[in-house]
């Protein structure tokens, strides 16, 4: 009950902040709709039709009611916002899932091999590489991958998107570089955290006892230490899904992907208040939901890990 109350309170605060900030930053949207042909009369008509002349509280209540009834209306160009979001949400979700599918197994492999070869060339090389990756902004990694695969290895397309419904193979080809650019940063973070957790677990009594009984160290890492250490990885994975869901705008823009992030950027540039607030509210809703699910999953994993230690 407490978690539900906190989730509802979070959504309420976010909705007020988003709607307030978007209302004050909307500017004269007629300039973006009419351009140089804008007149005072036409500007007023657009403002009235957009509901900008209504009292703030009335507009907020209407916005909340319309959001939860899925009556999201149309954007400034007259297209259905619901249709736009549905058509673009699948790409953003796919990008998030592919990133995690690449980053999680890769981080597990690198971390376990680093523990096995601690202090050796592989461990030092991956540590230096991940420090470099974490020091770079996300868009620079995307640009470097585009440069690499445009001139040196022209295997994957550097822009555009092919839906799954058209071609499974071509879809993966167009999504590989965007997913890889995001996965590299998350792999660096996942590996560093998982490696520290594995080191801590390897110093536990039950691990030391298993090794002293003659069991191979690398076998013990996989069978005994990885499961309790992976709790931190699961927690990071949920947090990464939140950032991927809400912060993929740069990657989608660089690779010309029609996702929710690029929709949010284009709508913001056009002062499309209705689209911007709807997308942000939708992302906030799913982020709050994922956070609630993550707490349940982590509680179950922690409980089972405690049982296994006993």
N, C-alpha and C positions, 0 to 999 in steps of 0.2 A: 504493500500500500504506500509505503514511503517512497519507493522508487517511482511509482506512478505519479504521485504528487509532485515530485521533483521534475519529472519529465513534462508534466502539464505546465508547471511554473516556468520551466525553461522555454517552452514553446511560446508562452504568453509574453515573456520578456523579449524574446527574439522578434516576435511579430510586431510588437510596439516599436522596437528600435529600427527594424527594417522599414516599416511603413513610415515612421517619422523622418528618417534620413532620406528615404527616396522622395518623400513629398517636398522636402526643403531643397533637394538637389535637382528637381525635375526641370526647372527652367522653362523657357518658352518652347514647348514641343512643336508648335506650329512651324517654326523655322526648319525643323527636321522633316516635316511632312510636306510643306508647301514650297520650301526654299525661298527664292527671291520673289515669288508671286504671292507671298504672305501679306495679308492686309489685316487691319484691326478687327474687321467684322469676321473674317474667316478664322482668325486666331481665337476670337471669343467663341465661335461655334465649336471649334475643336476642343477648347477648354471645357465647355459645357458638356459636350458629348463624352468627354473623358472623365467627367465627374469631378474636375478640379475646382469647380466653383461651389461645391457642397461643403458644409462644415467638416472639420477634420474628424470629429468623433463619428459622424454619420458615415463618412467614407471608410473609416477603420472598421466599423461594425459590418458594413456591406462587404468589405474585403474579406474579413474572417468568415462570414456566412457563405460567401461565394466560393472561398477556397475549400471549405470542408464539404460543400455540396458539389464540388467539381465544376462549378459554373464560372470558368476562368475568363470567359469573354474572348475578345479578339485583340490583336496587337495593333500598332499604328498603321500597318499596311493592310489590315482587314482580315488577316489569317487567324484561324482558330488557335489560341494558345495551347489548348489541350492537345490538339493534333500535332503541333510543333514539338511539344514536350514528349509525347508518346513516341514520335518518330526519332527523336534524338536521345532519349533516355537509354535505349538498348545499347547504343554505342558506348556511352559513358560507363555503364555497368560492365559491358564486355571488356573495356579497357582496364577497369579495376580488377576484374577476375583474372585476366591474362597476366597482368602485372604481378599479382600474388602467386599465380601458378608458376611463374618463372622465379620470383624472388624467394619464396619459402623453401622449395627443394634445394635451390642453389645455396642458400645461406646455411642449411643443415649440412650439406656436403662439405662446404668450405670450413665451417666451424669444427666439425668432427675431425677433418683431416688436419686442421691447425692444432687441435689438442693432441692428436696423435704425433704430429711432427713439430711440437712446440719448440721455438727457438731456432728452427732450421730455415732453409731458404724459402720454402713454400709459405710458412707462417709469416716471415718478415715481408715477403713480396706482397702477399695479400693485404697485410696491414698497411703498407705504404700506399698500395693502389686504392684502398678504401678511404684513406685519409684524403687523397687527391679527389676522389669522387665526391666525398662529402663537402669538400671545400668549393666545389664548382656549383653555380646556380643551375637549376634544372633545365632551363632553356639552352644553356651552353652545351650540355650533354646531348640534347636533341639535335642541335646544330652540328656538332661534331659527328654524330652518327649519320646525319643527312649528307655531310661532306664525304665521309668515308664510303658510304654505300652509293653515292652518286657517281664518284670518279674512280675509286679503287675497286670496289666490289659491287657492281651494278646488278645485284640479285633481288633486292627488295625495293618496292616503290617508296619514294620519299614524300609523297603527298597523295591525297585522294582516299576514297573509301569504297569498298565493295561489300554490300550487305550479305549476311549469312544466307538469306533467302535466294540470292543470286548465285553465289559460288562459295562453298566452304573453303576451298583451297585459296582462292583469291582474297577472301576475307582475312584469312590468317596472314597472308603476305602483306596486305596493306596495314594490318594491325601490329605486325611484329616489331617494327622500329619504334613506334610510340610506346608500346608495352616495354620494350627493352630499355628505352631511355629512362622510364620511371622505375623499372625493376632494378637497374644498377644502383640507384640511390638507396632504395629500400633494402637491397641485398647487403650493401655496406653497413647500414644501421642494424639490420637483423643479425648479421654475422658477428658484429662487435658485441652486441648484447647477449646473444646465445653463447658465444665463446666464454664470456665472463661467468655466465650461469653454469656452464659445463665445468669450468675450473673450480667453482665453488662446490659443485656436486662431487667432483673427483677427490676432494679433500674430506668428504664425509666418511664416517666409520664403516658403513656397509660397503662402500666402493673399495676402500683400502683393504677391507677384509676379503672381498672377492678377488682382488688382485693378488693378495698374499697367499691365497689358496691355489694359485697357479693359473687362474683364468687370464686369457690374453687381455691386455689393456684396451686395445681398440675394440674388442668384442664387448667388454664391459661398458665402454663409452656408449655404444649403440643400444645395448640391451637394458642397462641399468640407469645410466646417468642422463640419457637423452630425454626420457619421459618426464621426470620432474623438472629438468632444466627448460623443457619446451613450454612451460607455463608462461614464461616471459615472452617467448616467441608468439604464442597465441595472443597475448595481450597486445603486443606490438602490431600483430596482423590486423586486429580489429581497429586499432588506432590508425594504421595505414589505410585501411578501407575508408575511414572517415575523410582523411586528407585526399585520397584519390577521388572520392565521390564529389568532394566540394572544391578541390583545387587542381583539377585537370585542365583548366581553361588555357593555360600557357601551352601545354603539350598539344591540345586539340587545335589551337590556333596555328602553331608552328607547322604541324603536319596537315593542316587544312581538313580536319575531321569535323563532321557535322554532329557534335555532341552537345550536351547541356552546358558545358563550359564555354564553348564558342558561341552558343546562343546567348548566354549571359553577357558575354563581352560585347557582341553586336547590339543587343538590346540596350545595354548601358550607354554605348556611344550614340545611340539614336534617342536617348532619353525616353525609352519605352518603359514607363514606370510600372504599368500593369504586368508586363512580362517579367521584368526584373524581380519585383516583389513575389510573384507567383513561383518563379524558379528558386529563389532563395528560401522561401517558406517550405517548398517541397523538399529541398536538400536538407533543411534543418529538421524536418519531420523524420526523414529517413536516418539522419545522423543520430537523433535522439533514440530512435528505435534500435539502431545497431548498438548504441551504447548500453541500452537495457539488456539486449541479448548477450553482449560480451560479458557483463557482470554475472549473468546466470551461468554461462559456459565456464568462466574462470572459477566460479565458486565450485562447480561440479568437478573440474579438473584438479583443483587444490584439494578437495575432499578425497578424491580417488588416489591422488599422489600420496596423501597422508596415510591412507589405508595400506597402500603398497609398501610404504616404508616400515610400517608396523609388522 
